[in-house]
C-alpha cells in the first residue's frame, strides 16, 4: 500500500514503508574519545510522585547525530539555524561493505560513485548521500566500532576528500551520512570531509542505523528531527526514511 505525506517544503512524499535510521540512546553507547558520558537518571517515580520522569545528559555529537558548521568554523552557523525545509531531503544509499569490511581504512572514491550511478541512476542535485559500510553491526561492541590501534588511532571507513568534492561540485548534494562515528575515515584527524560539507552548511549525519534496510535504488526521503539547541554545534537526531 502506498501512503502520502506532505513535507514542510510542500513536496508530497509517496511511501510504502518508513525505516528508522536511529540508534537507541542508553548510557553504554559508543562514545568518541573525550566526549561527555551519556547519563540517564530517574527523578520521579509513579509510586512516590504520581508520575515517571527521567533526566538525561549527553554530548551534542553522540548517538545518531548531525554536525553543524560552528563545530569546525568559529562564527559558523549553529544547529538551530537549519530550516525545517532543509531537514526533509531525498537520499540515495551506497553499499560499501565489499570494500570496507576487509579494509577498515577504505575511503569512498569517485570511481565508486560512478560505478553506483552506472548500476542505478545519476545522483540528482539536492540528494543526501548515505554510506553503508557495515559498521552499524558493530554498534554494540565499542572496541570493534572504533577499532583503535596501539597508538590510539581509529580505523573505520569514510568518504574520501576527492569524492566529497565531486559530490558537492558535480552533483550538488544536500549532504552526506554514514553508519560510522565519522564521515571522515577514523584515521583522518583533520576532519577534512566534515569541513568541506559544513563550509557550505550542508548536512552531516553520523552513527546511522538500519542502512541495510534501504533499497539499492528507489525513492528515499529522509526526515531529520533535530533538537533545536540554540548555538548548538550539533544535535542528537531522529532520522526517518520514507521509502516509496
Secondary structure by P-SEA (a helix, b strand, c coil): cbbbbbccccbbbbbccccccccccccccccccccccbbbbbccccccccbbbbbbbbcccccccccccccccccccccccccccccccccccccccccccccccbbbcaaaaaaaaaacccccccbbbbbbccccccccccccccccccccbbbbbbbcaaaaaaaaccccccccccccccccccccccaaaaaaaaaabbbbbcccccccccccccbbbbbbbbcccccccccbbbbbbbcc
